[in-house]
Amino acid sequence: MKFTDSLLVKYTFLELLEREFGIELKEKETEKIELAKQSIEIYDSMEEFYEATGWQRDNPNESGREYLLEHKILADIQGRFWYFSRIRYEDGLKRAGESNCA
């Protein structure tokens, strides 16, 4: 079963995107939903997030836990840290737009 085949999973994911990251998508935007799914990374700890992304090194003034949660960069969901890569998502949207124009 594809991720978007289950309505419960799709609606739960859409709710999570909107609530935790401020990303509002409609249920029929399946390509954007798949792209958003590919833009999520889940980490067990802040240290794991910092190591994998280089965030603390690249953004020392915006790397505190409270800052990352408040600005919807990370979401603390059941003790794990969910990161939505807006760069990956926006780059994917641009690529999709380019392929639609060709």
C-alpha positions as CSV (number, residue, x, y, z in Angstrom):
1,M,0.0,0.0,0.0
2,K,1.3,3.5,-0.9
3,F,1.6,6.0,1.8
4,T,-1.2,8.1,0.4
5,D,-3.6,5.2,-0.2
6,S,-4.7,5.1,3.5
7,L,-7.0,8.1,4.2
8,L,-6.3,7.9,7.9
9,V,-2.6,8.1,7.4
10,K,-2.9,10.8,4.8
11,Y,-5.1,13.0,7.0
12,T,-3.0,12.4,10.1
13,F,0.1,13.4,8.1
14,L,-1.6,16.5,6.7
15,E,-2.7,17.5,10.2
16,L,0.8,17.0,11.5
17,L,2.4,19.1,8.7
18,E,0.0,21.9,9.3
19,R,0.2,21.9,13.1
20,E,3.9,21.2,13.6
21,F,5.5,22.9,10.5
22,G,2.9,25.4,9.2
23,I,2.6,23.5,5.9
24,E,-1.0,23.4,4.6
25,L,-1.7,20.9,1.8
26,K,-5.0,19.7,0.4
27,E,-5.7,16.0,0.2
28,K,-5.7,16.0,-3.6
29,E,-2.1,17.4,-3.8
30,T,-0.6,13.9,-3.9
31,E,2.7,15.0,-5.5
32,K,3.2,17.7,-2.8
33,I,2.3,15.2,-0.1
34,E,4.8,12.7,-1.3
35,L,7.4,15.5,-1.6
36,A,6.6,16.6,2.0
37,K,7.0,13.0,3.2
38,Q,10.4,12.8,1.6
39,S,11.4,16.1,3.3
40,I,10.9,14.7,6.8
41,E,13.8,13.4,8.9
42,I,13.3,11.9,12.3
43,Y,16.0,11.9,15.0
44,D,16.3,10.3,18.4
45,S,18.2,13.2,19.9
46,M,19.2,16.8,19.4
47,E,22.8,15.6,19.1
48,E,21.8,13.2,16.3
49,F,20.0,16.1,14.5
50,Y,23.0,18.4,14.8
51,E,25.4,15.8,13.6
52,A,23.3,14.8,10.6
53,T,22.4,18.3,9.4
54,G,25.3,20.4,10.6
55,W,22.7,22.9,11.9
56,Q,24.5,23.9,15.0
57,R,27.7,24.6,13.1
58,D,25.9,26.5,10.3
59,N,23.4,28.3,12.5
60,P,25.0,28.8,15.9
61,N,22.7,31.6,16.9
62,E,19.6,29.7,15.9
63,S,20.5,26.2,17.2
64,G,18.9,26.1,20.7
65,R,16.2,23.5,21.3
66,E,13.6,26.2,22.2
67,Y,14.4,28.2,19.1
68,L,14.1,25.2,16.8
69,L,10.8,24.2,18.3
70,E,9.3,27.7,18.4
71,H,10.2,28.5,14.8
72,K,8.8,25.1,13.6
73,I,12.1,23.9,12.4
74,L,11.8,20.8,14.6
75,A,8.8,19.2,16.2
76,D,9.1,17.1,19.4
77,I,6.8,14.2,18.7
78,Q,6.7,11.4,21.3
79,G,10.3,12.1,22.4
80,R,11.7,12.1,18.9
81,F,12.7,15.2,16.8
82,W,11.1,15.6,13.5
83,Y,12.8,17.9,11.0
84,F,11.0,19.2,7.9
85,S,13.6,20.2,5.4
86,R,12.1,23.3,3.7
87,I,15.0,23.6,1.4
88,R,14.5,20.0,0.1
89,Y,10.7,20.6,-0.2
90,E,11.1,23.9,-2.0
91,D,13.7,22.5,-4.4
92,G,11.4,19.6,-5.1
93,L,8.6,22.0,-5.9
94,K,10.8,24.0,-8.3
95,R,11.9,20.8,-10.0
96,A,8.3,19.7,-10.4
97,G,7.4,23.1,-11.8
98,E,10.2,22.9,-14.3
99,S,9.2,19.4,-15.5
100,N,5.6,20.6,-15.9
101,C,6.8,23.5,-18.1
102,A,8.8,21.2,-20.4
